[in-house]
Amino acid sequence: MTMRTECICAERTIASMARLIRMDETGHTTLAEWTAADEQAVEAAVAAFRAQLDAGFYAVVSEGEGRARQVDELPVDADLVILRRPIAGG
């Protein structure tokens, strides 16, 4: 019976929520969560994303270990989108 239970658990998939977070001096703030199947949540996430870009934040999406790509449209299929301010200096 233990073996059968392990097989059932291994086959189960749970749809995870994608997250839009902002990193700033207060820490990490979750601005939106969505799944691709939830149109209202996607629309709210796109609106939050756009508002943050308009406020001067930029967005990045991880592309694996040590790599990220800057985006200017919300990638709905991403697991995590991070917003942060540009680094000052020069």
PDB file of N, CA, C and O in Angstrom:
ATOM      1  N   MET A   1       0.823  -1.185   0.000  1.00  0.00           N
ATOM      2  CA  MET A   1       0.000   0.000   0.000  1.00  0.00           C
ATOM      3  C   MET A   1       0.878   1.264   0.000  1.00  0.00           C
ATOM      4  O   MET A   1       0.521   2.253  -0.639  1.00  0.00           O
ATOM      5  N   THR A   2       1.976   1.244   0.680  1.00  0.00           N
ATOM      6  CA  THR A   2       2.870   2.395   0.690  1.00  0.00           C
ATOM      7  C   THR A   2       3.338   2.712  -0.715  1.00  0.00           C
ATOM      8  O   THR A   2       3.398   3.879  -1.101  1.00  0.00           O
ATOM      9  N   MET A   3       3.665   1.699  -1.474  1.00  0.00           N
ATOM     10  CA  MET A   3       4.138   1.912  -2.831  1.00  0.00           C
ATOM     11  C   MET A   3       3.055   2.568  -3.685  1.00  0.00           C
ATOM     12  O   MET A   3       3.356   3.476  -4.459  1.00  0.00           O
ATOM     13  N   ARG A   4       1.831   2.139  -3.566  1.00  0.00           N
ATOM     14  CA  ARG A   4       0.720   2.703  -4.326  1.00  0.00           C
ATOM     15  C   ARG A   4       0.511   4.173  -3.950  1.00  0.00           C
ATOM     16  O   ARG A   4       0.293   5.002  -4.834  1.00  0.00           O
ATOM     17  N   THR A   5       0.570   4.507  -2.691  1.00  0.00           N
ATOM     18  CA  THR A   5       0.409   5.882  -2.229  1.00  0.00           C
ATOM     19  C   THR A   5       1.490   6.775  -2.819  1.00  0.00           C
ATOM     20  O   THR A   5       1.206   7.899  -3.233  1.00  0.00           O
ATOM     21  N   GLU A   6       2.727   6.290  -2.862  1.00  0.00           N
ATOM     22  CA  GLU A   6       3.816   7.071  -3.427  1.00  0.00           C
ATOM     23  C   GLU A   6       3.578   7.351  -4.901  1.00  0.00           C
ATOM     24  O   GLU A   6       3.881   8.446  -5.374  1.00  0.00           O
ATOM     25  N   CYS A   7       3.048   6.397  -5.628  1.00  0.00           N
ATOM     26  CA  CYS A   7       2.780   6.589  -7.050  1.00  0.00           C
ATOM     27  C   CYS A   7       1.696   7.638  -7.260  1.00  0.00           C
ATOM     28  O   CYS A   7       1.816   8.477  -8.153  1.00  0.00           O
ATOM     29  N   ILE A   8       0.653   7.603  -6.460  1.00  0.00           N
ATOM     30  CA  ILE A   8      -0.416   8.592  -6.587  1.00  0.00           C
ATOM     31  C   ILE A   8       0.128   9.981  -6.317  1.00  0.00           C
ATOM     32  O   ILE A   8      -0.203  10.914  -7.050  1.00  0.00           O
ATOM     33  N   CYS A   9       0.940  10.152  -5.304  1.00  0.00           N
ATOM     34  CA  CYS A   9       1.494  11.457  -4.967  1.00  0.00           C
ATOM     35  C   CYS A   9       2.416  11.972  -6.067  1.00  0.00           C
ATOM     36  O   CYS A   9       2.429  13.167  -6.363  1.00  0.00           O
ATOM     37  N   ALA A  10       3.171  11.087  -6.662  1.00  0.00           N
ATOM     38  CA  ALA A  10       4.112  11.497  -7.698  1.00  0.00           C
ATOM     39  C   ALA A  10       3.377  11.974  -8.944  1.00  0.00           C
ATOM     40  O   ALA A  10       3.901  12.817  -9.673  1.00  0.00           O
ATOM     41  N   GLU A  11       2.180  11.458  -9.210  1.00  0.00           N
ATOM     42  CA  GLU A  11       1.433  11.833 -10.399  1.00  0.00           C
ATOM     43  C   GLU A  11       0.625  13.109 -10.203  1.00  0.00           C
ATOM     44  O   GLU A  11       0.220  13.726 -11.189  1.00  0.00           O
ATOM     45  N   ARG A  12       0.381  13.518  -8.988  1.00  0.00           N
ATOM     46  CA  ARG A  12      -0.439  14.679  -8.700  1.00  0.00           C
ATOM     47  C   ARG A  12       0.320  15.957  -9.046  1.00  0.00           C
ATOM     48  O   ARG A  12       1.497  16.101  -8.712  1.00  0.00           O
ATOM     49  N   THR A  13      -0.360  16.879  -9.713  1.00  0.00           N
ATOM     50  CA  THR A  13       0.241  18.174  -9.992  1.00  0.00           C
ATOM     51  C   THR A  13      -0.644  19.255  -9.390  1.00  0.00           C
ATOM     52  O   THR A  13      -1.870  19.155  -9.420  1.00  0.00           O
ATOM     53  N   ILE A  14      -0.032  20.256  -8.860  1.00  0.00           N
ATOM     54  CA  ILE A  14      -0.756  21.365  -8.255  1.00  0.00           C
ATOM     55  C   ILE A  14      -0.355  22.622  -9.015  1.00  0.00           C
ATOM     56  O   ILE A  14       0.830  22.925  -9.154  1.00  0.00           O
ATOM     57  N   ALA A  15      -1.352  23.347  -9.503  1.00  0.00           N
ATOM     58  CA  ALA A  15      -1.066  24.580 -10.223  1.00  0.00           C
ATOM     59  C   ALA A  15      -0.554  25.615  -9.234  1.00  0.00           C
ATOM     60  O   ALA A  15      -1.252  25.976  -8.286  1.00  0.00           O
ATOM     61  N   SER A  16       0.658  26.087  -9.454  1.00  0.00           N
ATOM     62  CA  SER A  16       1.218  27.070  -8.544  1.00  0.00           C
ATOM     63  C   SER A  16       0.844  28.471  -9.006  1.00  0.00           C
ATOM     64  O   SER A  16       0.607  28.713 -10.189  1.00  0.00           O
ATOM     65  N   MET A  17       0.799  29.370  -8.062  1.00  0.00           N
ATOM     66  CA  MET A  17       0.487  30.759  -8.349  1.00  0.00           C
ATOM     67  C   MET A  17       1.761  31.478  -8.774  1.00  0.00           C
ATOM     68  O   MET A  17       2.808  31.339  -8.142  1.00  0.00           O
ATOM     69  N   ALA A  18       1.659  32.235  -9.837  1.00  0.00           N
ATOM     70  CA  ALA A  18       2.756  33.107 -10.235  1.00  0.00           C
ATOM     71  C   ALA A  18       2.680  34.344  -9.345  1.00  0.00           C
ATOM     72  O   ALA A  18       1.609  34.698  -8.851  1.00  0.00           O
ATOM     73  N   ARG A  19       3.835  35.003  -9.144  1.00  0.00           N
ATOM     74  CA  ARG A  19       3.854  36.173  -8.263  1.00  0.00           C
ATOM     75  C   ARG A  19       4.590  37.335  -8.911  1.00  0.00           C
ATOM     76  O   ARG A  19       5.579  37.156  -9.622  1.00  0.00           O
ATOM     77  N   LEU A  20       4.081  38.519  -8.645  1.00  0.00           N
ATOM     78  CA  LEU A  20       4.726  39.774  -9.006  1.00  0.00           C
ATOM     79  C   LEU A  20       5.140  40.421  -7.699  1.00  0.00           C
ATOM     80  O   LEU A  20       4.291  40.775  -6.881  1.00  0.00           O
ATOM     81  N   ILE A  21       6.456  40.580  -7.498  1.00  0.00           N
ATOM     82  CA  ILE A  21       6.918  41.195  -6.252  1.00  0.00           C
ATOM     83  C   ILE A  21       7.746  42.435  -6.539  1.00  0.00           C
ATOM     84  O   ILE A  21       8.415  42.545  -7.567  1.00  0.00           O
ATOM     85  N   ARG A  22       7.677  43.368  -5.589  1.00  0.00           N
ATOM     86  CA  ARG A  22       8.481  44.582  -5.685  1.00  0.00           C
ATOM     87  C   ARG A  22       9.519  44.545  -4.575  1.00  0.00           C
ATOM     88  O   ARG A  22       9.198  44.283  -3.415  1.00  0.00           O
ATOM     89  N   MET A  23      10.769  44.814  -4.944  1.00  0.00           N
ATOM     90  CA  MET A  23      11.857  44.915  -3.973  1.00  0.00           C
ATOM     91  C   MET A  23      12.187  46.393  -3.817  1.00  0.00           C
ATOM     92  O   MET A  23      12.496  47.079  -4.792  1.00  0.00           O
ATOM     93  N   ASP A  24      12.118  46.875  -2.574  1.00  0.00           N
ATOM     94  CA  ASP A  24      12.498  48.260  -2.309  1.00  0.00           C
ATOM     95  C   ASP A  24      13.041  48.360  -0.892  1.00  0.00           C
ATOM     96  O   ASP A  24      13.320  47.343  -0.257  1.00  0.00           O
ATOM     97  N   GLU A  25      13.193  49.578  -0.395  1.00  0.00           N
ATOM     98  CA  GLU A  25      13.794  49.767   0.919  1.00  0.00           C
ATOM     99  C   GLU A  25      12.978  49.148   2.061  1.00  0.00           C
ATOM    100  O   GLU A  25      13.494  48.978   3.166  1.00  0.00           O
ATOM    101  N   THR A  26      11.725  48.813   1.805  1.00  0.00           N
ATOM    102  CA  THR A  26      10.900  48.179   2.843  1.00  0.00           C
ATOM    103  C   THR A  26      10.966  46.661   2.789  1.00  0.00           C
ATOM    104  O   THR A  26      10.432  45.981   3.665  1.00  0.00           O
ATOM    105  N   GLY A  27      11.617  46.133   1.769  1.00  0.00           N
ATOM    106  CA  GLY A  27      11.723  44.681   1.621  1.00  0.00           C
ATOM    107  C   GLY A  27      10.987  44.198   0.381  1.00  0.00           C
ATOM    108  O   GLY A  27      10.898  44.914  -0.616  1.00  0.00           O
ATOM    109  N   HIS A  28      10.467  42.992   0.447  1.00  0.00           N
ATOM    110  CA  HIS A  28       9.743  42.390  -0.676  1.00  0.00           C
ATOM    111  C   HIS A  28       8.245  42.519  -0.421  1.00  0.00           C
ATOM    112  O   HIS A  28       7.760  42.165   0.654  1.00  0.00           O
ATOM    113  N   THR A  29       7.517  43.024  -1.405  1.00  0.00           N
ATOM    114  CA  THR A  29       6.070  43.166  -1.301  1.00  0.00           C
ATOM    115  C   THR A  29       5.434  42.428  -2.468  1.00  0.00           C
ATOM    116  O   THR A  29       5.774  42.690  -3.622  1.00  0.00           O
ATOM    117  N   THR A  30       4.515  41.507  -2.186  1.00  0.00           N
ATOM    118  CA  THR A  30       3.782  40.820  -3.243  1.00  0.00           C
ATOM    119  C   THR A  30       2.678  41.746  -3.728  1.00  0.00           C
ATOM    120  O   THR A  30       1.810  42.147  -2.953  1.00  0.00           O
ATOM    121  N   LEU A  31       2.713  42.084  -5.008  1.00  0.00           N
ATOM    122  CA  LEU A  31       1.730  42.989  -5.594  1.00  0.00           C
ATOM    123  C   LEU A  31       0.590  42.246  -6.282  1.00  0.00           C
ATOM    124  O   LEU A  31      -0.531  42.750  -6.355  1.00  0.00           O
ATOM    125  N   ALA A  32       0.879  41.047  -6.785  1.00  0.00           N
ATOM    126  CA  ALA A  32      -0.149  40.278  -7.486  1.00  0.00           C
ATOM    127  C   ALA A  32       0.235  38.806  -7.511  1.00  0.00           C
ATOM    128  O   ALA A  32       1.411  38.445  -7.492  1.00  0.00           O
ATOM    129  N   GLU A  33      -0.786  37.977  -7.554  1.00  0.00           N
ATOM    130  CA  GLU A  33      -0.617  36.532  -7.751  1.00  0.00           C
ATOM    131  C   GLU A  33      -1.662  36.099  -8.766  1.00  0.00           C
ATOM    132  O   GLU A  33      -2.779  36.616  -8.771  1.00  0.00           O
ATOM    133  N   TRP A  34      -1.303  35.149  -9.629  1.00  0.00           N
ATOM    134  CA  TRP A  34      -2.233  34.718 -10.654  1.00  0.00           C
ATOM    135  C   TRP A  34      -1.885  33.330 -11.150  1.00  0.00           C
ATOM    136  O   TRP A  34      -0.788  32.818 -10.923  1.00  0.00           O
ATOM    137  N   THR A  35      -2.844  32.740 -11.831  1.00  0.00           N
ATOM    138  CA  THR A  35      -2.618  31.562 -12.666  1.00  0.00           C
ATOM    139  C   THR A  35      -3.110  31.959 -14.057  1.00  0.00           C
ATOM    140  O   THR A  35      -3.982  32.818 -14.190  1.00  0.00           O
ATOM    141  N   ALA A  36      -2.566  31.351 -15.062  1.00  0.00           N
ATOM    142  CA  ALA A  36      -2.937  31.697 -16.437  1.00  0.00           C
ATOM    143  C   ALA A  36      -4.424  31.479 -16.699  1.00  0.00           C
ATOM    144  O   ALA A  36      -5.001  32.127 -17.572  1.00  0.00           O
ATOM    145  N   ALA A  37      -5.045  30.572 -15.950  1.00  0.00           N
ATOM    146  CA  ALA A  37      -6.458  30.265 -16.147  1.00  0.00           C
ATOM    147  C   ALA A  37      -7.390  31.300 -15.516  1.00  0.00           C
ATOM    148  O   ALA A  37      -8.582  31.311 -15.824  1.00  0.00           O
ATOM    149  N   ASP A  38      -6.884  32.160 -14.653  1.00  0.00           N
ATOM    150  CA  ASP A  38      -7.708  33.147 -13.949  1.00  0.00           C
ATOM    151  C   ASP A  38      -7.563  34.508 -14.630  1.00  0.00           C
ATOM    152  O   ASP A  38      -6.652  35.274 -14.316  1.00  0.00           O
ATOM    153  N   GLU A  39      -8.468  34.801 -15.564  1.00  0.00           N
ATOM    154  CA  GLU A  39      -8.366  36.017 -16.373  1.00  0.00           C
ATOM    155  C   GLU A  39      -8.393  37.287 -15.529  1.00  0.00           C
ATOM    156  O   GLU A  39      -7.649  38.228 -15.806  1.00  0.00           O
ATOM    157  N   GLN A  40      -9.239  37.324 -14.506  1.00  0.00           N
ATOM    158  CA  GLN A  40      -9.313  38.519 -13.660  1.00  0.00           C
ATOM    159  C   GLN A  40      -8.005  38.752 -12.924  1.00  0.00           C
ATOM    160  O   GLN A  40      -7.543  39.888 -12.824  1.00  0.00           O
ATOM    161  N   ALA A  41      -7.409  37.695 -12.412  1.00  0.00           N
ATOM    162  CA  ALA A  41      -6.137  37.821 -11.697  1.00  0.00           C
ATOM    163  C   ALA A  41      -5.024  38.249 -12.656  1.00  0.00           C
ATOM    164  O   ALA A  41      -4.158  39.040 -12.281  1.00  0.00           O
ATOM    165  N   VAL A  42      -5.039  37.737 -13.876  1.00  0.00           N
ATOM    166  CA  VAL A  42      -4.039  38.129 -14.878  1.00  0.00           C
ATOM    167  C   VAL A  42      -4.192  39.615 -15.203  1.00  0.00           C
ATOM    168  O   VAL A  42      -3.200  40.340 -15.265  1.00  0.00           O
ATOM    169  N   GLU A  43      -5.429  40.071 -15.411  1.00  0.00           N
ATOM    170  CA  GLU A  43      -5.670  41.480 -15.713  1.00  0.00           C
ATOM    171  C   GLU A  43      -5.190  42.376 -14.565  1.00  0.00           C
ATOM    172  O   GLU A  43      -4.590  43.424 -14.806  1.00  0.00           O
ATOM    173  N   ALA A  44      -5.452  41.969 -13.326  1.00  0.00           N
ATOM    174  CA  ALA A  44      -5.007  42.743 -12.163  1.00  0.00           C
ATOM    175  C   ALA A  44      -3.486  42.770 -12.092  1.00  0.00           C
ATOM    176  O   ALA A  44      -2.899  43.800 -11.763  1.00  0.00           O
ATOM    177  N   ALA A  45      -2.847  41.650 -12.398  1.00  0.00           N
ATOM    178  CA  ALA A  45      -1.383  41.581 -12.381  1.00  0.00           C
ATOM    179  C   ALA A  45      -0.781  42.470 -13.467  1.00  0.00           C
ATOM    180  O   ALA A  45       0.210  43.158 -13.225  1.00  0.00           O
ATOM    181  N   VAL A  46      -1.367  42.460 -14.648  1.00  0.00           N
ATOM    182  CA  VAL A  46      -0.885  43.309 -15.751  1.00  0.00           C
ATOM    183  C   VAL A  46      -1.021  44.777 -15.367  1.00  0.00           C
ATOM    184  O   VAL A  46      -0.116  45.568 -15.632  1.00  0.00           O
ATOM    185  N   ALA A  47      -2.136  45.153 -14.749  1.00  0.00           N
ATOM    186  CA  ALA A  47      -2.346  46.543 -14.331  1.00  0.00           C
ATOM    187  C   ALA A  47      -1.327  46.947 -13.262  1.00  0.00           C
ATOM    188  O   ALA A  47      -0.768  48.041 -13.325  1.00  0.00           O
ATOM    189  N   ALA A  48      -1.084  46.076 -12.286  1.00  0.00           N
ATOM    190  CA  ALA A  48      -0.098  46.364 -11.235  1.00  0.00           C
ATOM    191  C   ALA A  48       1.297  46.469 -11.833  1.00  0.00           C
ATOM    192  O   ALA A  48       2.072  47.350 -11.460  1.00  0.00           O
ATOM    193  N   PHE A  49       1.613  45.579 -12.751  1.00  0.00           N
ATOM    194  CA  PHE A  49       2.905  45.585 -13.431  1.00  0.00           C
ATOM    195  C   PHE A  49       3.119  46.912 -14.157  1.00  0.00           C
ATOM    196  O   PHE A  49       4.161  47.550 -14.004  1.00  0.00           O
ATOM    197  N   ARG A  50       2.137  47.318 -14.940  1.00  0.00           N
ATOM    198  CA  ARG A  50       2.236  48.550 -15.723  1.00  0.00           C
ATOM    199  C   ARG A  50       2.385  49.758 -14.808  1.00  0.00           C
ATOM    200  O   ARG A  50       3.184  50.649 -15.097  1.00  0.00           O
ATOM    201  N   ALA A  51       1.629  49.808 -13.706  1.00  0.00           N
ATOM    202  CA  ALA A  51       1.706  50.932 -12.764  1.00  0.00           C
ATOM    203  C   ALA A  51       3.109  51.050 -12.172  1.00  0.00           C
ATOM    204  O   ALA A  51       3.616  52.156 -11.989  1.00  0.00           O
ATOM    205  N   GLN A  52       3.729  49.927 -11.876  1.00  0.00           N
ATOM    206  CA  GLN A  52       5.073  49.952 -11.304  1.00  0.00           C
ATOM    207  C   GLN A  52       6.113  50.396 -12.328  1.00  0.00           C
ATOM    208  O   GLN A  52       7.036  51.136 -11.989  1.00  0.00           O
ATOM    209  N   LEU A  53       5.974  49.954 -13.577  1.00  0.00           N
ATOM    210  CA  LEU A  53       6.892  50.424 -14.624  1.00  0.00           C
ATOM    211  C   LEU A  53       6.739  51.925 -14.808  1.00  0.00           C
ATOM    212  O   LEU A  53       7.729  52.641 -14.957  1.00  0.00           O
ATOM    213  N   ASP A  54       5.496  52.402 -14.797  1.00  0.00           N
ATOM    214  CA  ASP A  54       5.239  53.835 -14.950  1.00  0.00           C
ATOM    215  C   ASP A  54       5.813  54.639 -13.781  1.00  0.00           C
ATOM    216  O   ASP A  54       6.130  55.818 -13.934  1.00  0.00           O
ATOM    217  N   ALA A  55       5.947  54.002 -12.614  1.00  0.00           N
ATOM    218  CA  ALA A  55       6.492  54.659 -11.424  1.00  0.00           C
ATOM    219  C   ALA A  55       8.020  54.607 -11.385  1.00  0.00           C
ATOM    220  O   ALA A  55       8.628  55.107 -10.439  1.00  0.00           O
ATOM    221  N   GLY A  56       8.648  54.007 -12.405  1.00  0.00           N
ATOM    222  CA  GLY A  56      10.101  54.003 -12.483  1.00  0.00           C
ATOM    223  C   GLY A  56      10.780  52.696 -12.119  1.00  0.00           C
ATOM    224  O   GLY A  56      12.009  52.617 -12.132  1.00  0.00           O
ATOM    225  N   PHE A  57      10.009  51.671 -11.795  1.00  0.00           N
ATOM    226  CA  PHE A  57      10.608  50.368 -11.516  1.00  0.00           C
ATOM    227  C   PHE A  57      10.898  49.660 -12.828  1.00  0.00           C
ATOM    228  O   PHE A  57      10.313  49.991 -13.860  1.00  0.00           O
ATOM    229  N   TYR A  58      11.795  48.693 -12.792  1.00  0.00           N
ATOM    230  CA  TYR A  58      11.976  47.817 -13.942  1.00  0.00           C
ATOM    231  C   TYR A  58      11.768  46.387 -13.480  1.00  0.00           C
ATOM    232  O   TYR A  58      11.852  46.098 -12.286  1.00  0.00           O
ATOM    233  N   ALA A  59      11.498  45.496 -14.414  1.00  0.00           N
ATOM    234  CA  ALA A  59      11.117  44.123 -14.081  1.00  0.00           C
ATOM    235  C   ALA A  59      12.101  43.135 -14.683  1.00  0.00           C
ATOM    236  O   ALA A  59      12.597  43.325 -15.794  1.00  0.00           O
ATOM    237  N   VAL A  60      12.375  42.076 -13.929  1.00  0.00           N
ATOM    238  CA  VAL A  60      13.231  41.000 -14.407  1.00  0.00           C
ATOM    239  C   VAL A  60      12.585  39.647 -14.122  1.00  0.00           C
ATOM    240  O   VAL A  60      11.804  39.481 -13.184  1.00  0.00           O
ATOM    241  N   VAL A  61      12.944  38.698 -14.967  1.00  0.00           N
ATOM    242  CA  VAL A  61      12.483  37.317 -14.836  1.00  0.00           C
ATOM    243  C   VAL A  61      13.713  36.427 -14.879  1.00  0.00           C
ATOM    244  O   VAL A  61      14.592  36.614 -15.720  1.00  0.00           O
ATOM    245  N   SER A  62      13.776  35.462 -13.976  1.00  0.00           N
ATOM    246  CA  SER A  62      14.903  34.547 -13.925  1.00  0.00           C
ATOM    247  C   SER A  62      14.915  33.657 -15.159  1.00  0.00           C
ATOM    248  O   SER A  62      13.873  33.196 -15.625  1.00  0.00           O
ATOM    249  N   GLU A  63      16.117  33.427 -15.676  1.00  0.00           N
ATOM    250  CA  GLU A  63      16.304  32.502 -16.795  1.00  0.00           C
ATOM    251  C   GLU A  63      17.258  31.386 -16.387  1.00  0.00           C
ATOM    252  O   GLU A  63      18.006  30.865 -17.214  1.00  0.00           O
ATOM    253  N   GLY A  64      17.226  31.030 -15.127  1.00  0.00           N
ATOM    254  CA  GLY A  64      18.094  29.974 -14.636  1.00  0.00           C
ATOM    255  C   GLY A  64      19.160  30.513 -13.711  1.00  0.00           C
ATOM    256  O   GLY A  64      19.208  31.708 -13.418  1.00  0.00           O
ATOM    257  N   GLU A  65      19.993  29.634 -13.265  1.00  0.00           N
ATOM    258  CA  GLU A  65      21.039  29.957 -12.296  1.00  0.00           C
ATOM    259  C   GLU A  65      21.889  31.143 -12.732  1.00  0.00           C
ATOM    260  O   GLU A  65      22.631  31.055 -13.710  1.00  0.00           O
ATOM    261  N   GLY A  66      21.779  32.261 -11.998  1.00  0.00           N
ATOM    262  CA  GLY A  66      22.613  33.421 -12.244  1.00  0.00           C
ATOM    263  C   GLY A  66      22.277  34.239 -13.475  1.00  0.00           C
ATOM    264  O   GLY A  66      23.065  35.095 -13.879  1.00  0.00           O
ATOM    265  N   ARG A  67      21.113  33.991 -14.085  1.00  0.00           N
ATOM    266  CA  ARG A  67      20.738  34.712 -15.302  1.00  0.00           C
ATOM    267  C   ARG A  67      19.332  35.270 -15.163  1.00  0.00           C
ATOM    268  O   ARG A  67      18.437  34.597 -14.653  1.00  0.00           O
ATOM    269  N   ALA A  68      19.140  36.503 -15.620  1.00  0.00           N
ATOM    270  CA  ALA A  68      17.818  37.130 -15.606  1.00  0.00           C
ATOM    271  C   ALA A  68      17.660  37.970 -16.862  1.00  0.00           C
ATOM    272  O   ALA A  68      18.636  38.396 -17.479  1.00  0.00           O
ATOM    273  N   ARG A  69      16.417  38.193 -17.218  1.00  0.00           N
ATOM    274  CA  ARG A  69      16.107  38.979 -18.414  1.00  0.00           C
ATOM    275  C   ARG A  69      15.159  40.104 -18.021  1.00  0.00           C
ATOM    276  O   ARG A  69      14.165  39.863 -17.336  1.00  0.00           O
ATOM    277  N   GLN A  70      15.456  41.333 -18.447  1.00  0.00           N
ATOM    278  CA  GLN A  70      14.569  42.454 -18.183  1.00  0.00           C
ATOM    279  C   GLN A  70      13.388  42.365 -19.140  1.00  0.00           C
ATOM    280  O   GLN A  70      13.561  42.051 -20.317  1.00  0.00           O
ATOM    281  N   VAL A  71      12.177  42.645 -18.630  1.00  0.00           N
ATOM    282  CA  VAL A  71      10.959  42.563 -19.440  1.00  0.00           C
ATOM    283  C   VAL A  71      10.179  43.867 -19.318  1.00  0.00           C
ATOM    284  O   VAL A  71      10.238  44.544 -18.292  1.00  0.00           O
ATOM    285  N   ASP A  72       9.452  44.209 -20.373  1.00  0.00           N
ATOM    286  CA  ASP A  72       8.607  45.398 -20.317  1.00  0.00           C
ATOM    287  C   ASP A  72       7.131  45.057 -20.510  1.00  0.00           C
ATOM    288  O   ASP A  72       6.282  45.947 -20.572  1.00  0.00           O
ATOM    289  N   GLU A  73       6.838  43.773 -20.604  1.00  0.00           N
ATOM    290  CA  GLU A  73       5.466  43.263 -20.589  1.00  0.00           C
ATOM    291  C   GLU A  73       5.436  42.098 -19.625  1.00  0.00           C
ATOM    292  O   GLU A  73       6.398  41.335 -19.546  1.00  0.00           O
ATOM    293  N   LEU A  74       4.339  41.948 -18.885  1.00  0.00           N
ATOM    294  CA  LEU A  74       4.238  40.877 -17.898  1.00  0.00           C
ATOM    295  C   LEU A  74       4.223  39.520 -18.593  1.00  0.00           C
ATOM    296  O   LEU A  74       3.306  39.237 -19.364  1.00  0.00           O
ATOM    297  N   PRO A  75       5.220  38.677 -18.335  1.00  0.00           N
ATOM    298  CA  PRO A  75       5.197  37.321 -18.895  1.00  0.00           C
ATOM    299  C   PRO A  75       4.273  36.454 -18.030  1.00  0.00           C
ATOM    300  O   PRO A  75       4.667  35.986 -16.962  1.00  0.00           O
ATOM    301  N   VAL A  76       3.072  36.254 -18.494  1.00  0.00           N
ATOM    302  CA  VAL A  76       2.040  35.568 -17.712  1.00  0.00           C
ATOM    303  C   VAL A  76       2.460  34.151 -17.336  1.00  0.00           C
ATOM    304  O   VAL A  76       1.989  33.623 -16.328  1.00  0.00           O
ATOM    305  N   ASP A  77       3.326  33.528 -18.115  1.00  0.00           N
ATOM    306  CA  ASP A  77       3.747  32.158 -17.854  1.00  0.00           C
ATOM    307  C   ASP A  77       4.928  32.058 -16.884  1.00  0.00           C
ATOM    308  O   ASP A  77       5.345  30.954 -16.535  1.00  0.00           O
ATOM    309  N   ALA A  78       5.467  33.195 -16.446  1.00  0.00           N
ATOM    310  CA  ALA A  78       6.597  33.176 -15.509  1.00  0.00           C
ATOM    311  C   ALA A  78       6.118  32.816 -14.105  1.00  0.00           C
ATOM    312  O   ALA A  78       4.988  33.131 -13.734  1.00  0.00           O
ATOM    313  N   ASP A  79       6.968  32.163 -13.330  1.00  0.00           N
ATOM    314  CA  ASP A  79       6.641  31.839 -11.944  1.00  0.00           C
ATOM    315  C   ASP A  79       6.796  33.051 -11.037  1.00  0.00           C
ATOM    316  O   ASP A  79       6.022  33.240 -10.099  1.00  0.00           O
ATOM    317  N   LEU A  80       7.807  33.872 -11.325  1.00  0.00           N
ATOM    318  CA  LEU A  80       8.123  35.006 -10.474  1.00  0.00           C
ATOM    319  C   LEU A  80       8.639  36.160 -11.325  1.00  0.00           C
ATOM    320  O   LEU A  80       9.540  35.986 -12.146  1.00  0.00           O
ATOM    321  N   VAL A  81       8.060  37.335 -11.122  1.00  0.00           N
ATOM    322  CA  VAL A  81       8.515  38.548 -11.778  1.00  0.00           C
ATOM    323  C   VAL A  81       8.899  39.521 -10.664  1.00  0.00           C
ATOM    324  O   VAL A  81       8.109  39.787  -9.758  1.00  0.00           O
ATOM    325  N   ILE A  82      10.123  40.048 -10.742  1.00  0.00           N
ATOM    326  CA  ILE A  82      10.636  40.922  -9.689  1.00  0.00           C
ATOM    327  C   ILE A  82      10.766  42.337 -10.223  1.00  0.00           C
ATOM    328  O   ILE A  82      11.355  42.568 -11.279  1.00  0.00           O
ATOM    329  N   LEU A  83      10.208  43.277  -9.480  1.00  0.00           N
ATOM    330  CA  LEU A  83      10.316  44.688  -9.795  1.00  0.00           C
ATOM    331  C   LEU A  83      11.302  45.342  -8.841  1.00  0.00           C
ATOM    332  O   LEU A  83      11.298  45.056  -7.644  1.00  0.00           O
ATOM    333  N   ARG A  84      12.143  46.215  -9.367  1.00  0.00           N
ATOM    334  CA  ARG A  84      13.066  46.967  -8.510  1.00  0.00           C
ATOM    335  C   ARG A  84      13.447  48.265  -9.196  1.00  0.00           C
ATOM    336  O   ARG A  84      13.248  48.432 -10.400  1.00  0.00           O
ATOM    337  N   ARG A  85      13.993  49.172  -8.419  1.00  0.00           N
ATOM    338  CA  ARG A  85      14.445  50.455  -8.952  1.00  0.00           C
ATOM    339  C   ARG A  85      15.795  50.253  -9.646  1.00  0.00           C
ATOM    340  O   ARG A  85      16.565  49.370  -9.268  1.00  0.00           O
ATOM    341  N   PRO A  86      16.076  51.066 -10.654  1.00  0.00           N
ATOM    342  CA  PRO A  86      17.413  51.015 -11.259  1.00  0.00           C
ATOM    343  C   PRO A  86      18.479  51.372 -10.224  1.00  0.00           C
ATOM    344  O   PRO A  86      18.219  52.134  -9.293  1.00  0.00           O
ATOM    345  N   ILE A  87      19.651  50.828 -10.391  1.00  0.00           N
ATOM    346  CA  ILE A  87      20.755  51.121  -9.487  1.00  0.00           C
ATOM    347  C   ILE A  87      21.313  52.496  -9.859  1.00  0.00           C
ATOM    348  O   ILE A  87      21.619  52.757 -11.023  1.00  0.00           O
ATOM    349  N   ALA A  88      21.442  53.362  -8.868  1.00  0.00           N
ATOM    350  CA  ALA A  88      21.958  54.714  -9.112  1.00  0.00           C
ATOM    351  C   ALA A  88      23.480  54.682  -9.217  1.00  0.00           C
ATOM    352  O   ALA A  88      24.133  53.771  -8.707  1.00  0.00           O
ATOM    353  N   GLY A  89      24.012  55.654  -9.864  1.00  0.00           N
ATOM    354  CA  GLY A  89      25.461  55.751  -9.987  1.00  0.00           C
ATOM    355  C   GLY A  89      25.888  55.893 -11.422  1.00  0.00           C
ATOM    356  O   GLY A  89      25.063  56.075 -12.317  1.00  0.00           O
ATOM    357  N   GLY A  90      27.160  55.810 -11.632  1.00  0.00           N
ATOM    358  CA  GLY A  90      27.574  55.903 -13.020  1.00  0.00           C
ATOM    359  C   GLY A  90      29.006  56.164 -13.199  1.00  0.00           C
ATOM    360  O   GLY A  90      29.479  56.264 -14.331  1.00  0.00           O
TER     361      GLY A  90
END
